[in-house]
């Protein structure tokens, strides 16, 4: 079955399908309502003055050896631009530099600025390259491929995000977050690593209003799943290394060059050494005891005291928080000694759970909030329940925020509105079977958090006071299981 496909440079098709761009520059005027797939084609290098580039930083990519049709588009509006004075504003809002737009205008004498609502195909279509496409950049060609152009279940941008982006382009309003766009562009110039890629991904989602699916746990974090199983085995050295690795991942550190008082995840304390010691953000000293079926004797608590005082000194040991990580239960004497010495006895499953939470939501675990939890009673084996309650509280806070984002999204959809006032959001929240009751001002504080630039789940229009603030939906806040 043949349909029309619009041939565009592969960089532009990629940006459209990713939601980073909603405008195309075809070689002809498009009518609102026209539907077509997007064909990525290599584009000849434009002739630009020395030092000028065609696309803005962050939008340059490499062509694929095979052609992949990943989405289709519906034309929403087509504006004709003939005035070169508009190009500066257009450049700030799109992927083209001013020089690139000037080159287009010089070549064609007018620009057909076409705003496209893009939808992903359920399955990409791989094709052999069609020579005809290269000579028809910006134009339509016929394509023999079975595509359901009525399936609108996978929009790249939700209704609110697209409407806001299109309105800003049509009115030539300045970009709302130029500093973040500049930061994201700079990240693309840094050699790829997981940290910069994750930050770049989140910034793109916020800037362009893209709802991203949860990121699956990367393979380099699969070690987290081993904490509990190894802690319940007889592999004591492996457990100690996993504990050290987990503490570093949570944000603890130790700069001491002393193998007996270390946090090196590739080593252990060895004979006469402390199993783990953290210096920052506060001192933590501890012992590990793998094996599920063995009782934990009082020698573990006495060893922690002996080694701690020996290597740290009495004063530093006293001011350090104390943790025993043990799979087995403590003997009665060990339990009494742990309580008397304010030692927190935690199970491997609890450490794994805390580390998993950090991996899924990097900002969720605040070590300075964890500190009073470890300082307060109860100690001994009951401390495990105390830390699990701390983790539960974090999950409840995440669930509350996810629910509140969903409330804003649902309200705007039902009301066919673009933005919502506090009273309307609070009323909808109260009727939504909320996780817990919130007063309007408390809810407003959470909405501010969710609309901050580095959260980017909601947007905010500031009012004369907090009650006149208005909020709109940007992207979902998915929760892992």
Secondary structure as UniProt FT lines:
FT   STRAND          2..9
FT   HELIX           10..18
FT   STRAND          23..26
FT   TURN            32..33
FT   STRAND          35..41
FT   TURN            50..51
FT   TURN            57..58
FT   STRAND          67..81
FT   HELIX           84..86
FT   HELIX           87..93
FT   HELIX           98..108
FT   STRAND          111..127
FT   HELIX           131..134
FT   TURN            135..138
FT   STRAND          140..144
FT   TURN            149..150
FT   HELIX           159..171
FT   TURN            176..177
FT   HELIX           178..188
FT   HELIX           194..208
FT   HELIX           219..225
FT   HELIX           226..231
FT   HELIX           236..250
FT   TURN            259..260
FT   TURN            265..266
FT   TURN            271..272
FT   STRAND          276..278
FT   STRAND          284..289
FT   HELIX           298..312
FT   HELIX           314..319
FT   STRAND          321..326
FT   HELIX           332..340
FT   TURN            341..342
FT   STRAND          343..346
FT   HELIX           348..360
FT   TURN            362..364
FT   HELIX           367..375
FT   TURN            381..382
FT   HELIX           383..415
FT   STRAND          420..421
FT   HELIX           422..430
FT   HELIX           440..450
FT   TURN            453..455
FT   STRAND          458..461
FT   HELIX           466..468
FT   STRAND          470..473
//
